[in-house]
């Protein structure tokens, strides 16, 4: 096999979601490490640490429980139910949880091996590039702060469309389906990043 002669990079792969989401990025990480010699760090939920280590990649815990996130969406399939959760403060609790995860992504870009499972390098870690799944949200702020490249990847559409609903939306409505599908994208984004400026300030502080 031809040896890659380019620079060896510190690459952070940010993933949020289920095991199915993580597995796709592990394959990418293995290729970057084995074929190109990059140092690859997977930043994701603590429940996946063993899965990452079995693939011989560095693991960085950003916190969060994907099972709780999925349970929240399943328990709130209707728009009216979601509005009730907003009034009761549960959406704020979800945003607070997401803030902790966002801060974890920033630490994954700059903290050294003492905080990482599976690291074999004695060198301090500062990310040279970020690969991320779209719903991580903090990716663009981390890349901007460090002045490094960012590549976003996802297995489903994130562009608002009338054809299908947002992948993280289980909302139901008696309104026209195409309108509901389109609206689901905007409401989902508002749910997670309506406090984006404060998240950004706290991540970068």
Number of C-alpha atoms within 10 A of each C-alpha: 4 6 8 10 8 9 9 14 17 19 23 29 30 30 28 21 19 17 14 8 14 22 16 13 21 21 11 13 26 18 14 17 19 10 13 17 18 18 23 26 28 29 30 29 24 15 16 19 19 13 15 24 15 10 13 16 22 23 27 30 21 24 19 21 17 18 11 11 16 13 10 15 15 14 11 18 15 16 17 13 13 19 12 14 15 14 10 11 10 14 18 16 13 15 18 15 15 22 23 16 25 25 20 22 28 23 19 27 26 15 15 16 17 9 13 17 17 18 21 11 11 9 9 11 19 17 25 18 19 22 21 23 20 20 18 19 22 24 25 19 19 25 20 11 12 16 12 13 14 19 14 15 13 14 10 9 12 14 10 15 17 16 12 15 22 25 13 17 18 15 19 16 13 6 9 8 15 13 14 21 22 18 16 24 21 13 14 15 14 12 15 19 16 13 14 16 10 12 21 19 10 13 21 12 6
